[in-house]
């Protein structure tokens, strides 16, 4: 099967400009997200000192809203991992601290 534009099989033709943009879009979204996280200082909120300062509020919220807290934690963890935000290891520890080793481990995986 040949492509009329380049005369070669479709798999050997260079991607069309629109397809090239669509292929690079996920990378651009991730890079943009990381830039926003760093510009707005969100990565500073992921620290052991922030956990220490908000410990009681966090544990109370988890005790009162386990399902919502677990869903929010999974979303934040997935987003932080996808954007390669500094502090991913701390988020893993936070999961164990807030939900216990077993539930925290399940939420991380």
N, C-alpha and C positions, 0 to 999 in steps of 0.2 A: 504494500500500500504506500503510495507516494503522496507527498504534499505538493500542491501546485505552486507554492511560493518558493520552495528551495530545491525541488526536484529530488529530494532524498526521502527515505522512509520517515514517517512522522516522528518516530522516537529519536532520530538524529538531527532533526531541524531545531534551530535555536527557538526558544520560547518567544511567542509574540509579546510585544510590550505590555499589553493588558494582563496576560497570564503571568508575566514576570512580576508585575506590581502585586497581583493577588498572591503570588507565592511568597513575597517578602512582607506582606501585611502582618502576619502573626509576629514576626521578629520586630517589626516597627512598633506594634502594640506593646510587646514586652519591654522593649527599650524605653518607650515613652512612659510606661508605668513605673519603671525603675527610676527614671529621672524625676518623676513627680514625687515618689516616695522620698528620694534624697533631698529634693528642693524644699519640700514642706516639713522635713525633719521627722517623719513618721518612724524612721529607723531608730531614733533616740528613745522612743517610747518602749522599744523592745529591749529591756535591760533588767537586770536583777534588782537594781535600786527602784525602778518603777514598780516592779512586782512587790517589793518590800513595802513601798508607800501605799499601795492599793490592795494589800493582801486581804484585809477584812471585807472590803467591798466586793472583791472578786469571789471569795469563798461564799459569801452570802448570796450573791447572784447565782452562782452555780448550784447552791443548795435549793434555791427557790425555783430556778428555771433550768433544770438539767438538760432538757432536749434543746432548748434555744441556745444555751451556752455551748453545748457540744457542736451544734450546727455552725455557730459563729466561729468557734475555735477552728473547726475543720476548714471553713472558708478562708479565715485569716492565714492559717498554716499553708494551705494550698497556694494562695496568692503570694505569700512571702517566699515560698519555695520556687514558684514559677518566675518571680521577678528577681530571684537571687538576692533578696534583701539581707544585709548583714544582721545576724541575730537568729538565724534559723535554729541553731543548737539551743539557744535559750528558749525559743518557742517549744521545742521538744520537752525541755525540762519543765516548762510551765504546764504543759499538758499533763505530765505525771503529777505535778504538785496539785493542780486543781481537780483532776478527775481520778487520781489514783493511778498506780502503775498499769493495771490491766486495761481499764477504759482509756486512759491516756495513750497507751501503746496502740490500741485498736484505732483510735481517732487519728493518730499520726500515720498509720499504715493505710 
